[in-house]
């Protein structure tokens, strides 16, 4: 796989896991975050035949919403008479 330089952020397609983004790559290992299968770690030489570069645009990362739901306001207790 040394001939295929998959830099961080490269868009790739795997035969089984589909489209993903390279998170890191060394001569020994590659870590890819797939759109539908999450993060996977591979031995670079073993995945070389199943991986190809994709020309798609990187997906927009969805950020967790920081907005809090409004708390329910407790009704004032009615005193028993």
Biotite code that builds the C-alpha atoms (Angstrom):
import biotite.structure as struc

atoms = struc.array([
    struc.Atom([0.000, 0.000, 0.000], chain_id="A", res_id=1, res_name="UNK", atom_name="CA", element="C"),
    struc.Atom([3.030, 2.240, 0.138], chain_id="A", res_id=2, res_name="UNK", atom_name="CA", element="C"),
    struc.Atom([2.313, 3.270, -3.457], chain_id="A", res_id=3, res_name="UNK", atom_name="CA", element="C"),
    struc.Atom([-1.164, 4.458, -2.414], chain_id="A", res_id=4, res_name="UNK", atom_name="CA", element="C"),
    struc.Atom([-0.611, 7.418, -0.139], chain_id="A", res_id=5, res_name="UNK", atom_name="CA", element="C"),
    struc.Atom([-3.791, 7.854, 1.878], chain_id="A", res_id=6, res_name="UNK", atom_name="CA", element="C"),
    struc.Atom([-3.230, 11.130, 3.698], chain_id="A", res_id=7, res_name="UNK", atom_name="CA", element="C"),
    struc.Atom([-5.305, 12.205, 6.677], chain_id="A", res_id=8, res_name="UNK", atom_name="CA", element="C"),
    struc.Atom([-8.667, 13.463, 5.413], chain_id="A", res_id=9, res_name="UNK", atom_name="CA", element="C"),
    struc.Atom([-8.527, 11.464, 2.159], chain_id="A", res_id=10, res_name="UNK", atom_name="CA", element="C"),
    struc.Atom([-11.881, 10.141, 0.995], chain_id="A", res_id=11, res_name="UNK", atom_name="CA", element="C"),
    struc.Atom([-11.865, 6.404, 0.316], chain_id="A", res_id=12, res_name="UNK", atom_name="CA", element="C"),
    struc.Atom([-14.228, 3.582, -0.563], chain_id="A", res_id=13, res_name="UNK", atom_name="CA", element="C"),
    struc.Atom([-13.910, 0.092, 0.909], chain_id="A", res_id=14, res_name="UNK", atom_name="CA", element="C"),
    struc.Atom([-15.533, -2.936, -0.761], chain_id="A", res_id=15, res_name="UNK", atom_name="CA", element="C"),
    struc.Atom([-17.355, -3.978, 2.430], chain_id="A", res_id=16, res_name="UNK", atom_name="CA", element="C"),
    struc.Atom([-17.700, -0.831, 4.570], chain_id="A", res_id=17, res_name="UNK", atom_name="CA", element="C"),
    struc.Atom([-18.396, 1.765, 1.867], chain_id="A", res_id=18, res_name="UNK", atom_name="CA", element="C"),
    struc.Atom([-17.354, 5.418, 1.946], chain_id="A", res_id=19, res_name="UNK", atom_name="CA", element="C"),
    struc.Atom([-15.120, 6.814, 4.648], chain_id="A", res_id=20, res_name="UNK", atom_name="CA", element="C"),
    struc.Atom([-12.482, 9.341, 5.671], chain_id="A", res_id=21, res_name="UNK", atom_name="CA", element="C"),
    struc.Atom([-8.879, 8.462, 6.551], chain_id="A", res_id=22, res_name="UNK", atom_name="CA", element="C"),
    struc.Atom([-8.162, 9.538, 10.127], chain_id="A", res_id=23, res_name="UNK", atom_name="CA", element="C"),
    struc.Atom([-4.529, 8.382, 10.173], chain_id="A", res_id=24, res_name="UNK", atom_name="CA", element="C"),
    struc.Atom([-2.136, 6.311, 8.071], chain_id="A", res_id=25, res_name="UNK", atom_name="CA", element="C"),
    struc.Atom([1.307, 4.803, 8.520], chain_id="A", res_id=26, res_name="UNK", atom_name="CA", element="C"),
    struc.Atom([3.140, 2.132, 6.531], chain_id="A", res_id=27, res_name="UNK", atom_name="CA", element="C"),
    struc.Atom([1.785, -0.424, 9.011], chain_id="A", res_id=28, res_name="UNK", atom_name="CA", element="C"),
    struc.Atom([-1.734, 0.763, 9.884], chain_id="A", res_id=29, res_name="UNK", atom_name="CA", element="C"),
    struc.Atom([-4.606, 2.863, 8.575], chain_id="A", res_id=30, res_name="UNK", atom_name="CA", element="C"),
    struc.Atom([-7.608, 4.159, 10.542], chain_id="A", res_id=31, res_name="UNK", atom_name="CA", element="C"),
    struc.Atom([-10.754, 5.057, 8.619], chain_id="A", res_id=32, res_name="UNK", atom_name="CA", element="C"),
    struc.Atom([-14.048, 6.515, 9.844], chain_id="A", res_id=33, res_name="UNK", atom_name="CA", element="C"),
    struc.Atom([-16.790, 5.054, 7.667], chain_id="A", res_id=34, res_name="UNK", atom_name="CA", element="C"),
    struc.Atom([-20.073, 6.874, 7.146], chain_id="A", res_id=35, res_name="UNK", atom_name="CA", element="C"),
    struc.Atom([-22.233, 3.893, 8.066], chain_id="A", res_id=36, res_name="UNK", atom_name="CA", element="C"),
    struc.Atom([-19.872, 1.665, 10.070], chain_id="A", res_id=37, res_name="UNK", atom_name="CA", element="C"),
    struc.Atom([-17.889, 3.985, 12.337], chain_id="A", res_id=38, res_name="UNK", atom_name="CA", element="C"),
    struc.Atom([-14.154, 3.881, 12.930], chain_id="A", res_id=39, res_name="UNK", atom_name="CA", element="C"),
    struc.Atom([-12.159, 0.850, 11.737], chain_id="A", res_id=40, res_name="UNK", atom_name="CA", element="C"),
    struc.Atom([-8.449, 0.037, 12.041], chain_id="A", res_id=41, res_name="UNK", atom_name="CA", element="C"),
    struc.Atom([-6.657, -2.014, 9.401], chain_id="A", res_id=42, res_name="UNK", atom_name="CA", element="C"),
    struc.Atom([-3.213, -3.364, 8.643], chain_id="A", res_id=43, res_name="UNK", atom_name="CA", element="C"),
    struc.Atom([-2.264, -1.278, 5.607], chain_id="A", res_id=44, res_name="UNK", atom_name="CA", element="C"),
    struc.Atom([-0.996, -4.130, 3.417], chain_id="A", res_id=45, res_name="UNK", atom_name="CA", element="C"),
    struc.Atom([-4.061, -6.291, 4.110], chain_id="A", res_id=46, res_name="UNK", atom_name="CA", element="C"),
    struc.Atom([-6.629, -3.628, 3.200], chain_id="A", res_id=47, res_name="UNK", atom_name="CA", element="C"),
    struc.Atom([-4.838, -2.359, 0.070], chain_id="A", res_id=48, res_name="UNK", atom_name="CA", element="C"),
    struc.Atom([-6.858, -4.556, -2.310], chain_id="A", res_id=49, res_name="UNK", atom_name="CA", element="C"),
    struc.Atom([-10.202, -3.514, -0.786], chain_id="A", res_id=50, res_name="UNK", atom_name="CA", element="C"),
    struc.Atom([-9.624, 0.230, -0.729], chain_id="A", res_id=51, res_name="UNK", atom_name="CA", element="C"),
    struc.Atom([-9.728, 2.885, -3.430], chain_id="A", res_id=52, res_name="UNK", atom_name="CA", element="C"),
    struc.Atom([-9.651, 6.659, -3.419], chain_id="A", res_id=53, res_name="UNK", atom_name="CA", element="C"),
    struc.Atom([-12.944, 8.508, -3.765], chain_id="A", res_id=54, res_name="UNK", atom_name="CA", element="C"),
    struc.Atom([-13.430, 11.961, -5.300], chain_id="A", res_id=55, res_name="UNK", atom_name="CA", element="C"),
    struc.Atom([-16.403, 12.830, -3.122], chain_id="A", res_id=56, res_name="UNK", atom_name="CA", element="C"),
    struc.Atom([-16.504, 15.828, -0.830], chain_id="A", res_id=57, res_name="UNK", atom_name="CA", element="C"),
    struc.Atom([-15.865, 15.052, 2.848], chain_id="A", res_id=58, res_name="UNK", atom_name="CA", element="C"),
    struc.Atom([-19.083, 14.749, 4.841], chain_id="A", res_id=59, res_name="UNK", atom_name="CA", element="C"),
    struc.Atom([-19.958, 17.568, 7.221], chain_id="A", res_id=60, res_name="UNK", atom_name="CA", element="C"),
    struc.Atom([-19.359, 16.479, 10.791], chain_id="A", res_id=61, res_name="UNK", atom_name="CA", element="C"),
    struc.Atom([-22.476, 16.655, 12.898], chain_id="A", res_id=62, res_name="UNK", atom_name="CA", element="C"),
    struc.Atom([-21.848, 18.353, 16.211], chain_id="A", res_id=63, res_name="UNK", atom_name="CA", element="C"),
    struc.Atom([-23.752, 17.458, 19.335], chain_id="A", res_id=64, res_name="UNK", atom_name="CA", element="C"),
    struc.Atom([-26.264, 20.097, 20.201], chain_id="A", res_id=65, res_name="UNK", atom_name="CA", element="C"),
    struc.Atom([-25.216, 22.138, 23.215], chain_id="A", res_id=66, res_name="UNK", atom_name="CA", element="C"),
    struc.Atom([-28.662, 23.647, 23.656], chain_id="A", res_id=67, res_name="UNK", atom_name="CA", element="C"),
    struc.Atom([-30.346, 22.368, 26.764], chain_id="A", res_id=68, res_name="UNK", atom_name="CA", element="C"),
    struc.Atom([-33.981, 21.556, 26.902], chain_id="A", res_id=69, res_name="UNK", atom_name="CA", element="C"),
    struc.Atom([-35.901, 23.986, 29.093], chain_id="A", res_id=70, res_name="UNK", atom_name="CA", element="C"),
    struc.Atom([-36.563, 22.554, 32.517], chain_id="A", res_id=71, res_name="UNK", atom_name="CA", element="C"),
    struc.Atom([-40.139, 22.013, 33.463], chain_id="A", res_id=72, res_name="UNK", atom_name="CA", element="C"),
    struc.Atom([-41.267, 24.566, 35.998], chain_id="A", res_id=73, res_name="UNK", atom_name="CA", element="C"),
    struc.Atom([-42.877, 22.923, 38.983], chain_id="A", res_id=74, res_name="UNK", atom_name="CA", element="C"),
    struc.Atom([-46.321, 24.245, 39.812], chain_id="A", res_id=75, res_name="UNK", atom_name="CA", element="C"),
    struc.Atom([-46.470, 25.842, 43.239], chain_id="A", res_id=76, res_name="UNK", atom_name="CA", element="C"),
    struc.Atom([-47.747, 23.457, 45.877], chain_id="A", res_id=77, res_name="UNK", atom_name="CA", element="C"),
    struc.Atom([-51.257, 24.238, 47.027], chain_id="A", res_id=78, res_name="UNK", atom_name="CA", element="C"),
    struc.Atom([-51.518, 24.278, 50.808], chain_id="A", res_id=79, res_name="UNK", atom_name="CA", element="C"),
    struc.Atom([-54.122, 21.934, 52.184], chain_id="A", res_id=80, res_name="UNK", atom_name="CA", element="C"),
    struc.Atom([-56.840, 23.841, 54.095], chain_id="A", res_id=81, res_name="UNK", atom_name="CA", element="C"),
])
